Amino acid sequence: MNRSLLVLALLAVGCGDKDADDSAATDDSSATTDDSAADDTGTLEMDGAVLYADHCETCHGPSGGGTASGPNIRPELGRHDDAFIVDVILNGHGDMEPVDVTAEQAQAIVDWMRANF
């Protein structure tokens, strides 16, 4: 069941890289990793990681520390609640354009960032 949720989540992302979606759906090693998760939290973290990598990492870096294209977002996690950060993801803020994800996907990104940054 976790593998089905992962496939649905990856399809919902709407990423332009069809090959990445296909390989995630058919890659037995990633399915094994997802199946080994103790609960749905592991799936959410994986979804958040994939979503962050697809939509945020280019500008904010792999650890949220920023790049020439976008600021360090780690301090913002301590300054703002989830609702504010989800709103920024969905609607943009300052120079940041809105990210093309659902509210649930935006929350998965926030959850993953809070757990990993």
FILUM-800462 format. One record per residue: x, y, z of N, C-alpha, C in turn. Coordinates in pm, 1 decimal. Layout:
   n.east  n.north     n.up  ca.east ca.north    ca.up   c.east  c.north     c.up
        X        Y        Z        X        Y        Z        X        Y        Z
...
This chain:
   n.east  n.north     n.up  ca.east ca.north    ca.up   c.east  c.north     c.up
     82.0   -118.7      0.0      0.0      0.0      0.0     86.8    125.5      0.0
    198.9    126.1     76.1    287.7    242.1     78.4    342.1    270.6    -60.8
    372.1    164.7   -137.6    424.0    183.4   -272.1    319.7    250.2   -360.5
    194.1    213.4   -344.9     87.0    276.2   -422.3     75.5    423.5   -388.6
     85.5    457.7   -261.0     79.1    598.1   -220.2    196.3    676.4   -276.6
    315.7    616.9   -276.8    433.1    684.1   -331.3    414.7    710.0   -479.7
    366.9    611.5   -553.0    345.1    627.9   -696.7    244.1    738.1   -721.6
    133.8    739.1   -646.8     33.2    843.7   -662.8     90.8    980.7   -630.9
    170.1    989.3   -525.2    229.9   1117.3   -487.0    324.3   1167.1   -595.0
    404.7   1078.5   -649.9    497.8   1118.8   -754.6    423.8   1163.9   -879.9
    315.2   1097.0   -913.0    236.2   1138.5  -1028.4    169.7   1272.2  -1003.3
    127.2   1295.7   -879.0     60.3   1420.6   -845.5    154.3   1539.3   -849.3
    283.4   1516.0   -831.6    380.6   1624.4   -832.7    376.8   1697.5   -965.2
    352.3   1623.6  -1073.2    345.3   1687.0  -1203.9    480.3   1731.3  -1253.7
    583.3   1669.6  -1206.6    718.6   1702.9  -1248.8    732.0   1677.8  -1398.0
    805.6   1760.5  -1466.3    825.0   1747.6  -1610.2    912.5   1631.2  -1649.5
    975.6   1563.5  -1555.8   1067.3   1454.1  -1586.6    993.6   1321.8  -1579.5
    933.4   1279.4  -1692.0    855.0   1157.2  -1696.5    938.8   1036.3  -1660.1
   1066.8   1032.1  -1701.8   1152.7    919.0  -1672.8   1172.0    900.5  -1523.4
   1181.2   1008.6  -1448.3   1198.6    997.5  -1303.2   1075.7    934.8  -1240.2
    954.8    975.8  -1287.2    832.7    916.2  -1233.7    825.7    768.3  -1267.1
    860.7    733.5  -1392.2    856.2    593.7  -1433.4    954.0    509.9  -1354.7
   1076.3    560.3  -1334.2   1174.9    480.1  -1262.1   1135.4    465.0  -1116.6
   1073.7    567.8  -1057.1   1029.9    556.3   -918.0    917.6    454.4   -905.6
    831.9    447.5  -1007.7    720.0    355.3  -1002.3    763.6    211.0  -1025.3
    875.3    190.5  -1095.3    916.6     54.9  -1128.4   1040.6      9.3  -1054.1
   1104.7     97.2   -979.1   1227.7     63.8   -909.0   1196.2    -15.2   -783.1
   1228.6   -145.4   -783.9   1197.2   -231.1   -670.1   1275.1   -192.9   -545.1
   1395.5   -135.1   -559.9   1473.8    -99.5   -441.4   1407.1     13.0   -363.4
   1348.0    111.9   -432.3   1279.4    218.5   -359.8   1151.4    165.0   -296.3
   1086.7     70.1   -361.6    966.7     11.8   -303.9   1001.7    -64.1   -176.6
   1115.8   -131.6   -176.1   1159.3   -204.7    -57.9   1184.5   -107.5     56.6
   1247.5      6.4     27.1   1273.6    106.1    129.4   1142.9    158.8    186.3
   1045.3    191.1     99.1    918.6    242.6    146.8    843.9    138.6    228.3
    847.2     11.0    184.2    776.7    -94.4    256.1    836.6   -117.9    393.5
    964.6    -83.9    412.0   1028.0   -106.1    541.2    994.0      3.2    641.6
    928.9    111.0    597.2    891.7    219.2    688.2    790.4    166.8    789.6
    808.4    207.0    914.1    724.4    157.0   1021.5    582.6    212.7   1014.5
    569.6    333.7    961.7    437.9    395.1    953.2    434.3    493.2    837.4
    323.9    566.3    824.2    308.7    660.7    714.7    402.6    779.4    725.8
    458.7    805.2    843.5    551.8    916.3    859.4    670.6    898.9    766.9
    723.4    778.3    754.2    834.7    752.0    663.5    797.8    785.6    520.8
    676.4    754.9    480.6    630.7    785.5    346.2    621.5    936.5    327.6
    565.9   1006.7    427.3    558.0   1151.7    418.2    696.2   1213.6    407.6
    789.6   1165.7    488.7    924.5   1219.8    481.7    983.8   1197.3    343.4
    964.0   1078.2    285.8   1016.9   1051.4    153.3    949.6   1140.8     50.8
    819.6   1155.3     58.9    750.8   1244.3    -32.7    802.9   1386.9    -17.1
    818.5   1432.4    106.3    871.0   1566.6    130.4   1010.5   1583.1     75.0
   1092.5   1480.4     88.2   1228.9   1485.9     35.3   1227.9   1496.8   -115.6
   1144.5   1417.2   -180.5   1134.7   1420.4   -326.4   1080.0   1555.6   -372.6
    975.7   1602.6   -306.5    917.5   1731.4   -342.2   1016.9   1845.2   -321.3
   1088.1   1843.0   -208.6   1188.5   1947.0   -183.1   1295.2   1943.6   -291.9
   1345.0   1824.5   -324.0   1448.8   1811.5   -426.8   1398.3   1862.2   -561.9
   1274.2   1832.7   -594.7   1218.2   1872.9   -724.1   1185.6   2021.2   -732.9
   1142.1   2081.7   -622.5   1087.6   2217.2   -630.1   1165.8   2324.4   -553.5
   1250.9   2285.9   -459.9   1311.4   2384.9   -370.7   1464.7   2386.1   -374.2
   1523.9   2270.0   -393.1   1667.7   2253.2   -376.6   1750.4   2340.3   -470.2
   1704.2   2362.7   -591.5   1781.2   2442.2   -687.4   1812.6   2580.5   -632.0
   1715.4   2642.3   -568.1   1737.0   2777.3   -514.5   1785.4   2777.4   -369.5
   1734.0   2686.7   -288.3   1763.6   2690.9   -144.7   1871.3   2592.2   -101.0
   1921.6   2511.2   -193.7   2028.6   2417.2   -161.4   1977.0   2289.9    -97.2
   2059.4   2185.3    -98.2   2016.1   2054.9    -46.8   1986.8   2054.1    103.4
   2047.4   2145.0    177.2   2022.6   2149.0    321.7   1951.8   2277.5    363.7
   1895.5   2350.0    266.1   1821.9   2471.9    296.9   1909.7   2591.7    326.5
   2041.6   2576.7    308.7   2134.8   2683.1    342.4   2144.6   2795.3    241.5
   2073.2   2783.4    130.4   2071.9   2889.0     30.4   2173.5   2867.6    -79.2
   2154.0   2940.9   -187.7   2245.0   2942.0   -302.8   2247.3   3085.0   -355.0
   2313.7   3104.0   -466.8   2313.2   3236.3   -529.8   2172.4   3273.0   -577.2
   2086.6   3173.4   -595.9   1951.5   3196.7   -646.5   1845.9   3214.3   -537.7
   1875.9   3171.6   -415.2   1774.7   3179.7   -310.2   1837.7   3180.4   -172.3
   1768.3   3236.2    -73.9   1824.5   3253.3     60.5   1825.3   3125.4    144.1
   1899.2   3133.0    253.5   1898.5   3029.9    356.2   1759.2   3029.7    419.3
   1690.9   2915.4    414.6   1555.5   2908.8    470.3   1550.6   2840.5    606.8
   1664.2   2788.9    652.6   1663.6   2719.8    782.6   1617.4   2809.2    896.8
   1664.3   2933.3    906.3   1617.7   3018.0   1017.9   1467.3   3046.5   1012.9
   1410.7   3046.8    892.9   1267.7   3075.6    878.5   1181.0   2968.0    943.3
   1233.2   2845.6    951.0   1157.7   2737.1   1013.8   1133.5   2764.3   1161.9
   1227.1   2832.1   1226.8   1210.6   2866.5   1367.9   1129.5   2993.0   1389.9
   1117.9   3074.0   1286.6   1047.3   3201.5   1299.6    899.4   3193.3   1265.8
    860.6   3093.5   1187.2    724.0   3089.9   1135.2    658.9   2954.4   1159.7
    526.1   2957.2   1170.9    452.5   2831.9   1186.2    431.4   2767.2   1049.3
    380.5   2644.3   1052.8    359.8   2569.1    929.1    268.7   2642.4    832.0
    160.9   2700.7    882.0     63.5   2767.0    794.6    129.4   2878.4    713.1
    217.3   2955.9    776.2    284.9   3064.5    705.7    376.6   3008.7    597.1
    454.4   2905.8    630.7    549.5   2850.2    534.4    475.4   2782.9    419.1
    367.3   2712.1    449.0    285.8   2652.2    342.1    232.1   2762.3    251.4
    186.4   2872.2    309.4    136.5   2984.6    230.0    245.7   3041.0    139.0
    366.5   3054.3    189.6    478.3   3103.4    107.8    504.7   3007.4     -8.1
    503.3   2877.5     20.3    525.9   2778.6    -85.7    417.5   2790.7   -192.4
    293.2   2800.9   -150.5    181.7   2801.2   -244.7    164.3   2933.7   -318.9
    196.7   3045.8   -252.7    167.0   3177.1   -310.6    289.6   3261.7   -341.9
    407.2   3213.8   -301.4    527.4   3292.7   -322.2    540.3   3401.2   -216.2
    657.3   3466.0   -216.2    683.0   3572.7   -118.9    806.1   3648.3   -167.0
    796.8   3780.6   -175.3    910.4   3858.5   -224.4    947.9   3814.9   -365.4
   1074.2   3775.9   -383.6   1121.2   3731.8   -515.1   1084.5   3587.4   -547.8
   1033.9   3514.3   -449.4   1001.6   3372.9   -471.7    867.0   3358.5   -541.4
    867.7   3284.4   -650.4    745.2   3252.9   -723.1    668.8   3142.7   -650.3
    537.4   3133.6   -669.4    461.3   3022.2   -612.6    512.8   2888.6   -667.1
    505.3   2786.5   -584.7    547.5   2652.2   -624.9    422.3   2575.2   -664.9
    431.4   2502.0   -774.8    317.2   2428.6   -828.5    300.3   2294.6   -757.4
    249.9   2301.1   -633.4    221.2   2182.1   -553.4     87.4   2202.9   -484.4
     30.0   2094.3   -434.4    -93.9   2104.0   -357.2    -61.3   2148.1   -214.2
   -163.7   2183.5   -140.6   -144.1   2219.7      0.3    -86.8   2101.8     78.2
   -131.3   1981.1     47.0    -80.4   1861.7    115.5     67.4   1839.9     82.6
    104.7   1861.7    -41.2    244.6   1847.5    -80.1    330.5   1955.8    -14.7
    277.6   2078.5     -7.5    350.5   2186.3     59.9    372.7   2150.5    206.5
    271.0   2094.3    271.2    285.9   2052.8    410.7    388.9   1941.3    423.2
    392.6   1849.2    327.9    493.0   1742.1    330.2    633.4   1800.5    319.2
    650.1   1903.6    239.0    780.5   1971.0    227.9    817.2   2032.8    361.9
    723.5   2102.7    424.3    748.7   2166.5    554.4    783.5   2061.4    658.3
    706.7   1953.8    663.6    733.4   1846.7    759.9    874.5   1790.0    740.1
    910.5   1768.2    614.2   1043.7   1713.1    584.3   1152.9   1811.8    624.4
   1134.1   1940.5    591.5   1234.6   2040.7    629.4   1249.9   2047.8    780.8
   1141.1   2048.7    854.4   1149.5   2056.4   1000.7   1222.2   1933.7   1058.5
   1203.2   1820.2    998.3   1267.8   1697.7   1047.8   1415.4   1687.2   1007.1
   1454.9   1757.4    902.0   1587.5   1736.7    845.2   1680.4   1857.3    846.8
   1629.3   1975.8    873.3   1716.6   2094.4    877.0   1741.0   2135.3   1020.5
